Amino acid sequence: MVDFDAIRAQFPILDQQVHGHPLVYLDSAATSQKPQCVIDAESEFYRTINAGVHRGAHELAALSTEAFEGARAKVARLVGANAEEGNEEIVVTGGATAGLNLLATAFGNASLGRGGEAARRFALKPGDEIVVSKAEHHSVLLPFQELAYRTGATLKWFDLTEDGRIRSDTADEVITERTKVVAVAHVANVTGAITDIAPIIRRAHEVGAVFVLDACQSVPHLKIDFHALDVDFAAWSAHKMYGPTGVGFLYGKRELLEALPPANFGGSMVELAWMDQPAQYMAPPARFEAGTQPVAQVVAAGVAADWLMKIGMENVEAHERTIAAELLKLGDLDGFRILGPRENVDRIGTVAFDVAGVHPHDVGQYIDAQGIAIRVGHHCAQPVHRHFGLYASNRASTGVYNTVGDARALVEAAKGVRKFFGVA
């Protein structure tokens, strides 16, 4: 039996008051808080073995490289990827946004003929199609929208059900023989809905398309195995999985990473460089890690991955589902509307809502005055808000440190919103 009260006690930031109330943090979909072990790991790295990795022959360089690659292996195990040296499938990035932009840029480079024959599978031209969905975070939508502009490809998208789920049942119609790239969210960051990605992946591979998964909202909350899912690429951020900011990861099948041309250029990613001919680039993942890596942050992210695996992702999922059931009671309040599935099935504990007659920013300020942190705005996902006829909303989202009491505190505070603003 997992003691989630003891887990909560590992987060020092939660032991404070805000506006005279005990802090209730319900904004983990934006960024998660960090357990003490993660905070200590980053600090300890700087205190003891700070050095550039894969660069020096001195002792600190060797120790920092060992810690860096050990962290990569831990992250790989968390998501069911290969971790063995020479067969790594995890690329270190600056975050999920950086990873998705890396892919879009690399596909664009392949479209210009870079990477040779092996990279032609990623090349796009006029008449080809890129498929996303209306539920996507802008970090998915915009890089691939721009890729379509640059290559002349056509951007298409999955529509949504009434409650905001991606219409994966239309995969055979949306994904055609002209489709080259499909990129969708595993879990939508507004609705909290878990996408039925199996039929989308099946259809993408049936027509020879590359499948890209936004795993930002699934890796911290669900048990993930990218091999079992058969995704080609996946991106996510460390700061949403209890790790540091400024670092993320890109998963790729090894054979695809080996065929993909680089997107960023500089030190540590080149094998041989000349003045009068193209450079010879290193094998992945180094090929995609130009410049100085965020070593301390990666080491701390590895600690976060290990910490999550010790809790057990199936336990995390069950714990947060219990809290989600309480948050969904917001939909029972007069004038409140849940944006997303009302039933606690195939969803995580991310619950966006609209309050009739009250602007989301006003709702957020009222809730904040009760010491409760939630998100306000369009959550970097404007098309899905338009789907619901809105420009913005409020969003509560759970983490491993939340309790049923946290959810009930939000529901209780929410009861006073419409009366306070005179619209009850």
N, C-alpha and C positions, 0 to 999 in steps of 0.2 A: 504494500500500500504506500503510495507516494504521499509524503507530508507536504502539501502545497503551502501551508502556513510557514513551514521552515524554509521553503524556497522563496517565499515572499520576503522573509527576513534577510535574505542575501542581497537585497536591493537597497542600498543606503539612501537613495534619493527619495524613496517612498516614506521615509521616517521624518516627515516635516509637515507643517501646516501651511495652507494657502488661504489668505483672506480670513484667517481665524478658524479654518476648518481643516481636519486631516485631509491630506492630499489623496484624491481618487484619480488615478491616471488611466484614462480610457482613450488613448490616442496612439496605440501601438502600431496601427496600420501606417501611420506617418513615420514614427521611429520608436523603437523599443527602448526601455531602460536597460541598464547594464548591471549584472550581478558583480559582486565584489571581486570574484575570481578573474573576471575579464578586465576590470579596472586595474587590478594588481598585475596582470600579465603584461599589459602594455607598459606600465610604469617600470616593472622589473626588467623588461627588455632594455629600456633606455639606461637603467642603472647598471646593467651587468654586461651585456654582449652587443650593444649597438655597433653595427658596422654594415657596410654594403655587402649584399649577397652576390654569390657567383662572380666575385671580382678579385678578392685578395687571397693570399696564401697564409696570412697571419692567423693566429688563434681565434681572435674575435670574429673575423670574417668566416672562418669555418663553423664556429658555433652559431652565428646568426643565420648562415645558410642552412644548417641542419634544422634550426628552429623553424625557419621559413618553409622549407619543404615538408617538414613534419606537420605543420599547420595545413598545408595544401592537402596532404593525405587525410587528415581528420575531416576536412570539409568534403572531400570526395566520398568518404565513408558515409557521411550524413545523408548524401543524396544518391547513393548507390552507383557511384562512378568508379572508374579504375584509378588506383592510387600508386601503382608500381612505377618506379623510375623507368623512363623510356616509353611508358605507355600512359602517361598522365592525360587526363581529359578535363582538367580544371585550369582555366586561365585566370590569373589575377587581373582585375580591372579596378577602375575608380568607383564602381557602383553598377547597379543594373542599367542605369541610363548609359553609362560609358560602354558597357558590354553590348547593348543593343545597337548603339551607334557604331561600335567596332564592326559588328556584323554587316550593317547597312553600308558602311564605307568599304569594307572588304568585298562585298558583293558588287559594289560600284566599280571597284578596281578590277575585279574579274571581268566586268562588262567592257572595260577598256583594253582587255587583252592581257592584263597582268596575271602572273601565276601560271601561265602556259596552259597546256592541254588539260592538266588535272583540274584547273580552276574553271573550266568552261561550264561545268555543271551549275555554277553560281551566277553565270553571266545572264544579264537581262537585255532585252531590246524591245522596240515598239511592237506591240501585239501581244507581248507576254503579260502575265497578270500577277499581282501581289495581293494576297487576301489577309485582311485583318478583321476586326469586329467593332461594332459600335460601343462595346463595353471597355475598350482599351484605354489604359493610362496613356497620356501624351508621350511618354517615353517609348511606347511601342508605335503608336500611330504616326508621330511626326518623322522619326528616322526613315520609316518605310514609305511614307508619303513623299518625302524628299527623294528617296531612291527612285520612286516611280517618275518624279519630275525629271531627274537627271538622266534616266535611261529611256524614257518614252514608254515605259510599261504602264499598264492600267491598274489603278488601285480599286479593289473591290472589298466588300465587307459582309460579314454575317450580320443579319438583323437580330433583334432581341425579342424574347417573349414578353408578354405584358408585365411580368414581374422582374424583367431585366436579365434573364438568363440568355446566354449565347445560343442561337438556334443551330446546335450541332446536328440536328436531324435534317438540315438542309445541305449537309456537306457535299452530297453528290451533285447538287445543282450549282452551288456557289464555287466549288473547286472544279475547274475544267482541265482539259488537256493542255491549255495554254498557261495554267498556273505554275509558277516557278518557286514562289515563296509563300508560306502560310505562317502568320505570327499572331498568336492569341494568348490571352491571360488564362493561367490555370485557375486562379481565383480572382474574381473581379474586385478591385479595390474600393468600389462604391457599394455594390450590392452584397458583397460577401459570398456570392454564389460560386460554387465549385463547378467549373465547366466539364461537361462530359466530353473529354478530349479524344477518347478512343476512336470514334467514327471520323473525326477530323484528321487524326494522324493516319488512319487507314487509307482514307481517300487521298490525302496528300502524297503518300508513298505510292499509291496506285498509279498516279499520274506523273511520278518522278519529281515531285516538288520537295523542297527543303522545309522542314517543320521547325519553327522557333517558338519556344515556350517562355512566357513571362512568369517566372516562378517566385516573384517577390512576396506574394501573399500566401504562398503554399508552403515553401520551405520552413518558415518558422512555426507553422501550425499543423502540418500534416506529415505523415510518414511518407517519404518520397523515395522512389527508385527509378531514376531516369532510364536505366537499361530496360526495366520491365515495361515502362511506359513507351519505350522506343522513340523518344524524342531525339531530334538531330542536334539541336542547340537549346540551351536554356540559360537565362540570366536572372540573377537575384543579388540583393544587397546585404552586406553584413550587419548594417545598423538596424535592420528589421528583425534579425535573428539573434538579438542580444549582444551583438558585437559592436565594434567601433564604427564611426562614420568614416567616409572617405575611401572605402574599399568595398569591392563586390567581386562576383565570380561569374565566369562564363563557362558553362559545360558544353563540350562538343564531342561527338563521336570521334575517336582517334583518327579514323581514315578521312573524315571530313576536315578536321583541323589540319591534317597534313596537306590537303589539297587547297585549303583556303589561303589566298594571298594576304600579306600583312596589311594593317590599316594605319598603324603609327610607326614612325621610324626614328631611330636614334641608337643610343648605346644599348648593349646587352642583347640585341635581337638579331645581330648580323654575324655571320661566320667569317666572311671575307668581303672586304670593300676595296674598290679600285677607283681611280680617277676617270678612267676611260671606258668602263663597262659596268653593267648593272651588278649590284651587290648579290652575294649569295647569303640567303637568310637562314637562321638557325631553325631547327626542328621545333614544333610546338611542345610545350606552351611558351617557350622563350621567345619565339617569333612574334608573339603578340604582346610582349611585356617590355616595350621600349622604355628606356630611362630608368630612374631610380624607383624601385618598387616601394609601396607603403609597408615596409617590413614589420614594424612594431604592430601595426593594425592587423596585418595578416596573422601574425602570431597570436594576437588576442582573439581574432575571429576563430582560429583553430581551437582555442580554449572554449569559446562559446559553443562551437559545434560538438566538442567532446562533452560539455556540460549538458547539452540538449539530449545527446544520445544516452547519457547516464540516467536522465529522467525518464526517457522513453517517449518517442513521438506519439505513440498510441495513447499514452497517458496524458500528454499535453492536449491532444485532440479531444479526448473524452472530457477533460477538465473544462476546456473552453466551450465545449458544446453545452455544458450545464449552465455556464454563465450566459451564453447566447440566448437560452430559453428565457432567462429573466429580462434581458435587454429587449427581446421581441415584444414584451408586454407594453413597450412604448406605443405600439400600434393600437392598443386598447384605449388609449387616452383620447378624449374628445379633441378633434381638430388635428390629430397627429396622423401622418401617413408614412409607412415604412417604404423605402425605395429598395425593393428587392424581395426575395422570397419571405413570406410571412411564416412558413412552416420551418421548423428547425431540422431540415433534411437537406443534405448535400450543400451545406453552407458552413462558413466559419463564424466566429463571434464578431464580425464587422457588420454593424447595423446603422445604415444611413436613414435619416428621417426628415420630414418637412413638417413645419408647424403652421397651420393656416393663419394668415393675417400677421405673422411675425417674421421679420427678416432673419435669416440664419445667423448673421453677425450679432443681432440682438439676443437671440436665443443663447448663443455661445457665451456672451458676456454675462447673462443672467446665471447660466450654469456655472461659469467660472467663479462667480461670486460665492457659490456654495462650496468652493474648493475642488470642483470636478473639472478635469481637463478633457475636452472633446475637440474634434476638428470642425471647422466651419469653412465654407467656400465650395468650389467645384471639384476639389480633390484631384486636380490635374486630369480631369476626365469630363470634358464638356459635352461631347456627343451623348453620353449616357444620361446626363442630366436633361438634355433636350428631349430624349426619349420619354422622360417622365414629365415633360412640360415645365421644367424648372431651369434656373441658371445656377443655383447653388443649393446646398443642404447642410445639415448637421450630421456628424458621423461619430458614433462611439465604436471603439474597437478594443478587443481584449488581448491580453498577454498572459503568460504563464503565472504572473504574480497577482492577477486579479482574483477577486472573490465574488461569490453571489451577493455579498453585502455591498460591494462596489456597484454592481448593476442595480440593485434595489435603491441605492442612494441616488443614482441618476434618475430612475423612474419617479422617485418621490420628489426630487427637485423639479423635474419636468412638469409635474402637476400644477406648479405655480406659474408657469411661463405665460400662458394666455391671460390669466387674471391680472398678472403684473402689468402687462402691456395693454390691458383694457379691451381685449377682443374675445373674452370668454362669453 
